[in-house]
Amino acid sequence: MTRLPKYDIVSIDDLSLREIERIFSLADRFCEALRNAERITLADGLIMATLFYEPSTRTRLSFESAMHRLGGSVISSPDMRASSAAKGETLADTVRVVGSYADLIVLRHPHDGAARVASQYAPCPVINAGDGSREHPTQTLCDLYILRKKKGHLRGLTVALCGDLKYGRTVHSLIYALARFGANIVAVPTAGMDVPDYVLDRVRAESNYSFSTVSMEEMKSLAGRLDALYLTPSAPHQMALFTAEMPIEKLPAPAPKALDAFYVTRMQKERMADKGAESGEYVRFDARALKGSRAHEAVVMHPLPRTSELAYELDSDPRAIYFEQAAAGVPVRMALVAWMLEHAAVAERPPLPGLPVVRLRAEAAPRCPNANCVSRFEGSYLAPRFRLGRSGAGNVLMLRCDYCDRELAVEFVGHVRTRRYYRFEENLLSYVREWIEEGSLAVFDTVKQAEEAGYEPYRRGPQREIMNAEQVAEAVESLAGQAVADLPDMSRVMLVGVISRGAMLAMRLRDLIEARTGVRPPCAALDAYAGADAIRALDGPEEISTDGRVVVLVDDVINSGWTVQRAMAMLWEKGRPAGMKLAVLIDRGHRAVPIRPNYVGKNIPTSRSERVQVRLEMPDPKARTRARDRVTVYSMVEPMKEAESAE
């Protein structure tokens, strides 16, 4: 028995164009063999395991049929809710165990990047059958195969991708492949469903390729020039498109050629935060769509399943080939397995070129900004991992998640050995690369996070004290008074301080509120950059819940507002508060997010290059001296500006 090599197919880019062409050639041979009812024993003795964490009919059954028709066997878990995953087993443990039972794993998973994680832990090859909204490479193989079979070629075709281009994983894989094959792409997104930036950045960087985005009305006037139309409708039961002749007055000479294909898919509601949301006006395809002279010979494609975007009356039309397209999934997936067997004699395929993984050193590793990234769900063993990004402005360092491809914009970087942080500038990139190589790079979302981790700014400019201990005490008294006046029922109030100085302020406010009202509100501390146990009670071991309470979030200074925004999101995860208020000792302006404090101790206008620093001491009840609190303002000297001044 020949074993399969460890060739993981996570992305369509894991296959070269020559390899894709070879798979298509094998698929042609298998189509002929299936028509002739030939018995194939190519995969005799091999076992495929299909692990589907999401529902599937065509993908799972076509993979299983392909393996059986190759002479192999299949073990299947078509509903992972009935597996050990329901008991909390991690993806890594599942694929390690299943990999000892089978020679090949086919995985479908709801989280972006899950297939890449599985490929790193499974001892056998892994084929991605769809991971979140990221990619679906084998569906793209089927799409390209049937499109080439009907049109004779792929290079030079013009394909319009319409509708939900944000969540459609088949669309993303198709974009990558069409760009490499030299096809022309026109994006026609439904409002709010544009092609994600990370997809655009990837094709721009890897294929030196870009494409146009047009509105639905513009697409109608361009339709006569298209070779294929790939539609992802975002709302059912809408008006039909192309129900009459297309206007040609605006089309440049020579006259456009006929439309060759429509590619229609359903809306990806399961990927949307609001499952019942419907975005914008869109199409319902019926026979009228094919009546125009330039669409007369167009075929209609659909990866299925369909909902209401494709009329059943089209089923009897000879130009409707979506069931033929679904049937092609068997020979194409047979061909993929056969191609893997052809390479069994090769010891190891050389790794695909790419930037090295960034080794980060920080007390709190940055999280991928993608809320559906697998690293957010498999965090017990899966640390966030990044590479240098493909895009970015000169004032931010872009890091690309190695699992889901989303990019993280980093404004502040630090050097571990010197314990200094810097606002990133383009001239720092060469230093950052050195820090990456030596493993001494730290990254921070905000100045507050850097300073809470014990880092000092690269260099301080002039410093001046703007509040002494007595003035700080007066400002805290003012905060307590504002809260008491605004919140008549203190029994429903909860104070949450952002670590560390915000937590100290929250405890002082609690004592002042108790002195004024006789009510001692519960108090908690929140670390906006921690993972588990980020919120802890300051009044005892009781469990923290915000349900039904008015939460007063307390911090020392509001700068950009990102820390506050993050803290609020974490509080919402703990329950559903009746209301949320923000109390800050200092409001210095220059916020990047539209958050306005409810209670302010003092407004201190500053320039963007200045930093407000609050120093607080916990008072010693046994000592008669007051805490030596103070607030200072200093300017941050940036490396670029220092170099300019030295010249």
N, C-alpha and C positions, 0 to 999 in steps of 0.2 A: 504494500500500500504506500502510495506517495503522499507525504504530508505537505500541507499548504505552508508556504513561507510566511513569515511575519510581515506581510504587506497590508497595512491598515488603510482603508479607504474612508477617511474622515471628511475630506473635502473633494470637490471635483478637481481641484488643483493638485491632488495627490496623483493624478494621472496625466501624463504628457499627452500632447495631441497625437503623437504616433501610437501611444498605447490605446487611446480612445478609438483610433481608426482600426487597430488590430481587434479590439473588442467588437466593433461593428462587423468586421469581416467574419469573426467567429459566430456572431449572431445570425448573419445570413446563412451560414452553414447549418446552424441549429434549426432555423426556420424550415429549411429543406428537409432536414432529418425528421422533424416533427410531422411534417406533411406526409412523409413516407412511412411513418410509424416505426422508425428504426429504433432498435434497442441500443442504448448508450450505457457504457460501464466506466466512463472516464473517472467518476468519483466513487467507485466501488470501495467500500470500507470507511469512507469519510462521513462524519456526523456534523451537521449544522445545528446550532442552537439559536432560536429566535426569541429574543427578549424584548417584549413590547410593553413599555410603560404608558403608552397611549394607544387608543383604538386604531385598528387598521384592518382593512379587508384585502385590497389589491396588493399592497406592498408585501405584507406577511405571506399571503397565500401564494403569490407569484415566486417569492424567494423559496418557499417550501416546495412548490411544484418544480421549480428549476433544479433543486437538489435531488429530488426523487427521480426526475427524468435523466439526470446525469448518473444515476445508479447509486447515489448516496442515501443517507438516512437523516431524519430530522427529529430533534427534541425541541419542544416548544413551551414557552410560558406566555400565552397570548394576553394574559391579564395579570400584570405584576402586583395588582392589589390583592391577589390570592397567593402571593409568594412571600418569602421571608422579608421582602422589602416593606411589607405591611407591618412587620415587627420591628422595623428600624434598621435593617441591615443596609450598610452603605453600598453604593454602586461599585466601589473598588473591591469589596469583599465578594459581592455577587459575581462579578466577572472573573475573579481569580478562581472561585470554586467552579463555575460553569465552564471555564476554560480548561479545567482538568477532565471534564466530561465530553467535550466536543472539540472539533478541529477548526471551527469557524463560528464566530458570534455575529449575528445581525441584530443591531440594537436600534430601537426607537425610544426617545426620551423627551420629556417636556422641557428640559432645561438646556439653554444654550451652552455648548461646549461639552456636554456629557459624553459624546462619542470620543472626543479627544482624551478625556480622563479614562474612559474604559480602555482605549487602545494602549494607554501607558501601564495599566495594571493587568490586563488580560495576557496570559501566556500564548494565546493563539491570535490570529488576525481578527480584526473587528471591522465590520462594514457599517457605516452610518446609514440608517434607514429613516433619518430625520431627527434633528436635535433642536428642539424649541423652534425659534424663528430663524435659526442660523443657516443651515444648509440641508439639502436632500440630494446628494450627488447621484444616486442610482436613478432617481426620477428624471434628473437631467440627462442621463445617458439614454433613457427611453425617449425623452423629448427630442434630443438631437438625432437619434436613430430614425424615428418616424419622420421627422422634418426632412432629413437628408434623403430618406427613401422616396418621399413624395416630390421633392424639388430637385433631387439629383446632386446637390451640393449645399454647403453651408456658407462658405466664404462669399461675401458680398450681399447676402440676404439682408433685408431690412426688417427688423422685428420691433413691434410696438408692445411695450409692457404697460398694461393699464390697470388702474384701480388700487387695490391694497398692495402696495409695493413695500410696505413697512414690515409686515409680519409674514409674508409669503416666503417660506424657506425655499420652495422650488424656484421662485423668481430670482432669489439671490444666487443660487448655484448656476442658474441659467445665464445670468448676467456675466459671471466669471468666465463661463465656457464660451459664450458667444463673442466676448471681447477677444479671447485668445484665438478663436477661429476666424476672426476678421469680419464678423457680421456687423451690421449697423443697428444700433439700438435707439429707440425713441421711448422715453418714459412718459406715461400719461397717468399720474397718480390721482386718486380721489383726494379731496381736501384732507390734509392731515396724515395722509398715508404715503408720503414721499419715500423714495429709496433712501435708506439710512446712510448717514455720513460715512460710517465705517466701510460700507460696501463701495461707495464712490471713491473713498481714499484708497481702498485696496486695488481696484481696477486701474486707478490713475497711477499708483506706484508700481504695480507689478506688470501691467500691460501697456503703460503709457497711453491710456485710453480714457476718453470721456465721452459722454453722450448728452443729448439734448433732453430737456423736460418741457413738455407742451401741455396746454390745457385740453380739455375734451373737445371744445369747439375747434381748436387748432388741429387736433388729431383728425377730425372729420374731413377737413380740407386736405390733409396730407395722406389720407387713407389710401388713395389710389396709387401711391408710390410704395406701399408696404408689401413685403413678401410674406410676412406672418404677423398676426396680431395676437398677443398674449394678454388675456384679460383676467383681472382678479376683481370682480365686482364687490363693492362694499355695502350694497343694500339690495335686498331682493324686491321683486315686483315693481321694478322701475320701468321707465319708458324704453322702447327699443331703439337701438342705434343702427344707423345705416338702413333706414326703412325706405329710402328713396335714392335717386341718383346723387352721387357726390358732386358738389360744384367743382369745376376745374378752372374757373376764371383766374384764381390766384396761383395756380400751379405753373412753375417755370417750364419753358420748352427744353427738351422735347416732351411730348405728351407722356404722362406717367404710365408705367406698365400695370398689368392687372394685379389685384390683390390675390395672394396665393393661399393664405391660411389665417384663420382665426384661432387663437389659443385662449380658451375661456376656463377660469377656475372659480371656485366658490370663495366667499369671504371667510377669512380666518378669525371667526368670532372667538374661538377658544383661547386665542393669544391676547385678546384685548382685556384691559383692566375692567371695563364695563361691558360685560358679556351681552347686554341688550342694546348697546349703542349701535347706531347706524349712521354712517358718515357720508353726507352729501348725496346728490342725485347721481344715479348711475344707470347701467343698462340691463335689459333683459333680452337675451338673444332668442330670436325666433326666425322663421323662414324668410321674413321680410329683409333680414340682414343680408341675405344672399341674392337679392333681386337686382342690385345695381350691376351695370355692365362690367365694372372693374372688379366686382366680387363674384362674378358668375362662375369662375372656375376655382374659387377659394374653397379649401377644405376647412372643416370645423374640428378643432382639437380640444380636448378637455382631459385632465389627468384623473378626474373623478375622485370622490363622489361629487355629484352635482346637487344643488338645492333647487332654487327657483331661477337661477340666472340663465339656464339653458332649457328652452322649450322642448317638450317631448315630441312635438310635431316634426322636429328635425331628425328624429331617429330613422325615419324611412328615407331620408334624403341620401343619395349615394355619396354626397360630399361630406357627410358626417362620419368621421373616422375614429371617434373617441373610444368605441369598443374595440376596434382594431388596435388602437394605441394601447389600451389596457392589456390586450392579449400579447403585445410585443414585450411586455414586462418579463415574460417567462424566457424567451430566447435571449434577451439582453442580459438577464441576470445569470442564465446558464453560461453565457459567454464571459461574464465577469469572473465566475468561479473557474472556468476553463483557462482563462488568461492567467489567473493566479497559479494554477497547476503547471502551466507552461514555464513559470519562473521558479518552480520548486527546486530546480538544480542550481539556481543562483544562491550563493551563500547569504548574501545580504544586499539589498538595494541601497546604493549610497544615499545618505540623508539629503533631503531637499534643502537648498540654500536658504539661509535666513539669519536674522540678527540673533546674537546670543541672548540668553535669558538674563535679565537684570537682577543682580543680587542686591537686595535691599536690606539695610540695617536700620531698624527703627523700633521704638518701643511698641508702637501700634502700626502694623503693616497696613498700607492703604487697601481699601476694598475696591473691587471692580465697580464702576458706576452703573453697570447693567443689573437691574434688580432681578433679572431671570438668569443670571450667570450661574453655572453649576457650582462655582466656588463659594457662593453664598448659601448653598444648601448642603454641601458636603464639607463644611468647615471643620468638622472634627479631625480630619486628617489632611485636608486639601488647603494648603496655604495659597493666598493670592500670588500669582506669578505674572510678571510683565516683561515685555521687550520694549525697546525704544520704538516710539510711534512712527507712523508714516507721514504724519502731517503735524501742523502746529504753527502758531505765531511765534515771534521772537521772544515774547515775554512769558511763555509757559513751556514747561517740559512735558512733552506728550509721551505717555507710556501706554502700550497696547497690551490688553489682557491676552495671555497666551492660550486661554481656553475659548473665549467667545469673540475675540477680535475687537471688542469695544475699546475706545481710547479714554484714558484718564488724563485730565489737564492738571499739572502740578505747578503751583505758583512759587512754592518755597522748597528749597533743597538744603540739606545739611551735610556736614562732614563729621563722621562719627568720632574720629580721634581728637579733633580740635574742639568738638562740641559747639561749633558755630553754624548758624543758618544764614541763608542768602535768599533774597528775592531773585528768582531765576531770570537771567538775561542771556541772550544768544551768545555773548562772549564767554559765558561759563560752560558751554557745551563740551569743550575739549577737556576741562577739568572734570566735569560730570562723567565723561567716558572713562577717565582714569579712576575715578572713585568707584565706578561700576566694576572695573576689572579687579580692583583691590578689595572689593566688598565693603567699602566704607561710605556708601551713599545712603542717606536718610531722606525721606520726602515727607512733606507736611501739607495739609490742606490750608492751614491758617497760621498766622503768627502765634496765636494763642496755643495751638497744639505744639508748636516748636518750643515755646517757652515753658509749657507745662512738662515737656519731656526733658527739661534742663538745658536747653540750647540757648546760647546768647547770640544776639545779632552779630554779623560779620564785624561791624565797627559802629560804635555810637558816635553821633555828632554832639553838638551842644545840648546840655541837659539842664532843666530847671524844675523846681518844685512848684506845683500849682495848688496843692491842698496839703495841709498838715493834719495831725491826728484829730484836732478839735473840729476842723472843717469836714473831715471824713465822718466823724460821729454825727455832726449836724445833717449831713446828706443822708446817712442811714436813717436817722430819725424822720427826715422828710419822706423817705420811701415808705416807712411804716405808716406814717400818717396818711399818705395817698392811698395805700392799700386798704386801710381801715375805713376811710371815707367812701371808697368805691365798692367795697364788698361788705354788705350789711350782715351776712350770715357766715361768720368765721368758722363755724363748726363744719362747713362743707369745703373749707379751703385747705390746700396742701401746698407746701413750699418745696421746690426742687431746685437745688443750687448746682450750677455747672462747676465741676471740679477744676481748680481747687479753691480759688478765691471766691467764686460764686457760691460754693458750699459754705464757706465761712460767713459770707454775707447772709445767706439764708438762715443760719443759726442765730445770728444777731437780730434779724428781722423777727424770727419766731419769738425770741425773748421780749422784744419791744411790743409785739402784737399782744402777747399774753399779759404784759403789764397794763396795756390800754384797755383790753376787752375782757380779760379773765379766761380767754379761750387759748389753749396751746395747740396750734395746728401741727399736724404731723410734718416731719421734715426729712428730706432725702437728698442724696448726692448723686449726680449723674456724670459719668465719664463719656463724653460724646464720641470718643475715639476708641473705646474698648469694645470687645465682642460680648461674650457671655458675662452676666452679672455686672452690666454697665450701670445699673441703678441699685443703690442700696440705702436702706433706712438709716437715719442718723439718730433715731429715738428708740432703737431696739431691733430685735430680729424679725419683726413682723413682715409679711410679704407686702410688696409695693403694688398697689393697684390705683389707677387713676379714675376708675369707673364712677361716674356721678359726681366727681369733685371738680371744683374750680382750681386748676393748677396754676400757681404763680411760679414761673421759671425765673430764676435769679442768676445774674452774671455780673461781673465787675465792669467790663467795658464791652460795648457793642462796636465792633470794627466793621468787617465786611458783612456780617450777618450769617455767614455760612455755618458757623458753629451753632448758633441759635436754631437755624433751620434744621440742622441735623438732630439737635437735642429734642426739638418738638416732634420730629418724626419718630424718634425712639419712644417718647412718652405715649404717642398714639398706639404704638405696638403693645403697650402695657394695659390698654383698656380704652374706654371711651369717656373722656372727661366731659363734664357739663360746660366747661369753658376753659380758656387758657389765656393767661396774662403774662406779660414780660416786664420784669423789674431790673433796671441796670443802674449801677452807681454812676457811670459816666457814659454819656452819648457824645461821640466825637464826630459823627457824620460819616460821609463817604461810604455808605453801605452799597454792596453789590446786589443785594436782594431786597425786595420791598417789604421790610419788616420794621414796624414802628413800635418802640417801647410804650407800655401803658404808664409805667411809673419810672421817673428819672430823678436821680439824686442831683446831678449837675450836668448841664450842657457845656462842653468844652470844644469850641470849633478848632480844628487842626488842619494842617495841610496833609496831602497824601503821603508825603515823605516823613511825617512825624508819627511817633508811636507813643501811646499813653500807657504807662505801666503803674499798676496799683500794687502796693505792698501793704499787707495786712498781717497783724499778729493776733493770735488768740489771747485774750486777756487772762491773766493768772488771778483766780479769785483770792488767792492768799496774799498776793502782792498789792501794795497800795498805789503803785505807779500805773499810769495809763498805757495802753498799747501804743507802740510807736508806729502808727499808721501814717502813710503818706502816698501822694499821687504825684508822679513826675511825667514830664514830656521830654522826649529826646528825638533827634532826627536820625534816620537810618541812612548811613553812607553806603551807597551801592558800589560794587567793584568797578563798574564802567565809569561812574562819575569820579571816583578816586583816581583812576588812570588818566582821565581827561585833565583833572586838576594838576596832576604831576607833570604833564606835558607843558 
